[in-house]
């Protein structure tokens, strides 16, 4: 078991990484008092892990909220349903919500925690790779609306993150691959040596080797912790964590959040962002292809499907949370492991990069 501290002063919290955490009452004891607990999960994760968690929480006053699975479920309706359940049970301010699931569950549960009685405690218990290495750490909570992804939300830090790497072995292969894209992102923006590590450990990652899983989760959390500690509410450097996300979110929004998993869209988005960085002369040629090759070897698509028009994606990018005062802000690269915030890319340059990364229509 490994513990990484997220150093945010009064809002500091531990990220505990290890195997077999969920079913162990000792895992939970330091983070729960005698107050009520509501476990928020989805129907897929509930079938696998809800009962072990409930067994570990025996003796606590525990309620559950089970929502349908899927990105489209991170919406107003499920937020209202959860808030309604809290109201119906007269949940007091010392209630702790537990987000048991992937990024959708964590984001929606966290947003409910941020908004119920102006903020209550919650614990992130991520069960997907993407959630363990990214979504569960840093305090971003949100829901989607038809106009865009994560446009309604709040910063609300969890009281703890409990990342049980044993849950990764029950992930569908597609979900696991999608999470690897978010892991590779840290190499692109923080540590060029981590890109080297990826290339040397592709076979171990494909095989879900236990030591490789522990390595990528711990390293990813440490990278993110360092960035979040410097810029908790994304006023500056934290925006680099969105490398590939402006393009990826446009893909997700354009396809109604049903065609791509989040990590799949980010895999494509990172290649587009690196391609634009090279075309702008900010980055020496070669990294875009290198990122594409690594992700392809892991089974990820790295190009925009031919039936999606680059101009449509550019239009979706106009409503991006990083944009300020009407200026488009992108996360680009100046070197492997070094991300920059760019406000100078013209629409024609962005469109050219999107087109260069698109499959050719037949």
N, C-alpha and C positions, 0 to 999 in steps of 0.2 A: 504494500500500500504506500502511495506517495501523496504528499500534501503540498500544494502550491498556494501561497497566500496572495490574495489580490489586495494590494496595499492602498486602501482608499480612506484612511483615517477612521472616522466613526462608522463608515460604511464598509470597512474591510471584511473580508470573508474568506474561508478556505475552499479550495477545490480539492476534493479527495478522489484519487484515482486508484483503482484496484479491482481485483476479481472477487465476486461473491459478496459485494457490499449490500445489495438490496435486501437480502433475507436475513441479515445479521442485525439484531436489535442494538448491538454495540455501535453500529454505524450511525444510528439515529439518535442515540441517547444524548450526545453533546449539543444537539441542535433543536431538540424539542423539550418544552417544559410540560406543564399539565394542561395547557390551553387546547381548545378544539383544533382538529386537523381536517382539512378537506383535500383528498387526493384527486387531482384532475388528470385524466388520461384519455386515450381514445380506445375504440373497441378492439383494434388489433393488438395494441400493447396490453390491454386489460386481460385478454385471453392468456398472455404469456407471463405477466409479472404482477398483476394487481394482487392476487392472493398471497404470494410471498411477501409483498410489502405490507399487506394488512396483518399477516401473521407476525411480522417483525414489529408492528405498531400495536400489538395486543396490549390492552390496558389503557390506551389513549381513547379519547372521544373522537372517533373517525367517521367522516362522511365521504362519499365518493361522487364524482361527476364524470360521466363517460360520454364523450362526444364522438361523432363519426371520424374516421381517418381521412386524411387528404388535405392538401394545401388550400383547396376551396373552402374548407371548414374553418379557416382562420378569419372569421367574419363577424359582423355585428350580431347576427342571430345567436351564435353560440356564446358570444360575450354576454349578451342580454340574458341568456338562459342561465349561465353560471352566476351572474350577479343576482338574478332572480332567486336562485337556490340559496345563495348566501342570505338574502333578505328574508326568505321564507323561514329559514332556520335561525333567524336572529343572530347571525354570526357576529360575535363581538370583535373589537379591534385587536385582541390578542390572538385571534385565529391565525393559523399558519396554513397557507396553501402549499401543496406539493405538486409540482409539475412532473409527472411521470410519462415520458415519451420523447418525441423528437422536437424539432424546432417549432412546429406548428403549435403543439401543446404548450411548450415553454413560453412562446410569445404571447399566446392568448391568456394563459394562466397568469403570467407576469403582468399583463395589462390589467386583468381583473384585480390582481393584488395592488397595483398602483392606484386604481380608481375606487376600490371599495373603502369607504370611510377615509378617503384621501390617502390611503396607503397602509397596507398590512404586510406582515412577513410572508415570504415564500421561499421555498427550497427547490432548486432545480435538480432533477434526477434524470439526466439525458440518457436515452436508450439507443440513439443513432450516432454514428460517427460524426456526422455534420454537427449535431447538437453538442457532442462532447468536446469537440475541438473549437467550436465557434459560437453557436447560438446561445448556449447556456451561460457563457461568461461575458460580463461587461455591462449587464443591466439594460440592454435594449429590449423593449417589449412593444408589441404592435399587433394590429389586425390589418388585413387587406381590404381595399374597396375596389369597385370596378375600374376606377380611374388609375389605380396604381397600387404597387405592393408596399406594405408597411407605412402607409401615409398617415395612419392614425395610431398614435402610440405614446409612450412615455419612457423616460429613463427611470428605472427602478431596480436597484441592485438586490440580488437574492441574499438570503442569510447564509447560504452554503450551496455548494454544488457537489453532488455525489455521483461520480462517473464510474459505473460498474462496467468494466471492459468485457465482462462475460456476456453482456447483452448484445455485443456486436456480432456474436456468432449466430444469432437468430435473425439477423438482418437479411432481407432479400439481397442477392448479389447486386442488383441495380442500385439499391439504397447505399450499400457499402461503397461501390465505385463512386457514387455521387459525393459521398463524404470525403473521399481522397482528394477531390479537386480543391476543397477548402483547406486541406492540409498543405497541399503543394503551394497554395497561395502564400503561405508564410515564408517559404523559401524565396519566392519571387520578390516579396516586399521587405523582408527582414534579414535573410541569411542565405547567401548564395551557396554556402556549404550544405544547406539542407536540400538544395536541388541536387547536388552531387550524391547525397545520401539516398535520395529517391531513386536516382538512376542505378545505384548499386544494390538497392533492396527491392526492386520491382517484383522479383519472384517471391520474396518473403511476404510482401504486401498482398500479392494475389492469393497466397496460401493462408492469409490471416494468421501468420505466426504470432504467438502470444507476446514475445519480446518486441516484435516490430509494432504491434498494436499499442503496447504500453509506451514505447518510444515516441510514436507520433502523437498520441494524446498528450503526454506530459510536455513534449517540446512545443506543441501548438498552444497549449494553455500558458506556458511561460512566455512565449512570444506575445500573445494577446494581452497577458497581464501587464507586461512592460508598457505596451502602448496605451492601454486603458488607464493605468496609473498616471501617465503623463497628461492624458486628455480625456477625462471621464465622459464628458457630454459632447464630444465630437465638434469642438470649436476650432480644431486645427489638425494635429498630426493623426488623430484617430481615424480620420477619413481614409487613410491609406489602407485600412482593413477592408475597404470597399473595392479594392482592385478587382476589376472584371465585373463588378456588380451593376454598374450603370447599364452596360450592354446586356448582362444576364437578366436583370429585372425587366428590361424592355422586351426580351424574348418571352419571359413569363407572362407579363401583362398582355402582350399581343396575342398570346395563345390561350388566354383565359385561365392561366395557372393549372392547366390540365395536361399539357403535352410534355413539359420538361419537369423533372425534379429540380429543386433549387440548385444543387451542386452540378447537375448536368448543364444548366444554363450558365453557371459561373465558369465551368470548364471552357465553354465556347467564348464567354466574355473575356477571360484572361488572354486567350489567343488574339482576340480582336484588339484588346488594349495594348498588348506587346507589339502587335503589327503596326498600330498607329504610332506607338513610341518610336519604332524603327523608321517609319515613313517620315516622321517629323524631325529625324536626325537627333533625337534625344538619347537613343539607345543604339549601341553597335548591333549590326545585323546578326541574327543567329538565335537569339533567345526565344523568339516567337515559335520558331520551328522546334526548338528543344522542348518547350512546354507542350507543344502539340504532340511530339513524339512520345513523351513520358505518359501523357494522358491517354493517348491511343493505345499504348502498351498495357495500360490498366483497364482498357475496355470502354473508354469514354469517347463520345463523339466530340470533335473539335472544330466543326464548321457549321455555319448557318444553313439550315435546309433550303433547298432551291425554291420551295414554294413560299418562302417568306421574303418580302421585299425590304431591302435595306432602308428605303425611304420611310417605310412604316415604322421601323425600329427607331429611326432618328426622331420621328414625331413623338413617340412614347418617351424618349429621353428628355423632352422639354419639361416634363413634370418629375424631376428627380430631386430628392431631398438635399443633395449637395449643392445644387444651383443656388447662387446668391445674386440678388439685384439684377436678375435677368441674364446673368452670365453663366454659361455652362462650365461646370467644374468636373474634371475627370481625374482619375488616379492613373498615372502613367509611370513608366520606369525610366530611370537614367542609367541604370546598370543592374545586373542581376543582384537582387537583395537590397535594392535602393529605390523606393517609390517616391514619387513627387506629386504634388497637387498642381494640375495644369488648368489654366483658364484661357489659353491662347489657341486651342485647336479650332479651326474653322469647320463649318458644317460640311464643306466639300471634302475636307481631309478626313473627317469622321466617316462620311458616306463612302469614300474610297476604301477605307480600312474595312468597313462592313462588307463592301462588295468583294474585296480581295479574300475575305474569309467565308464567302458564301459558296455552297455547292453550285456547280454549273447546271442550269436547267437543261433538261434533255430536249 
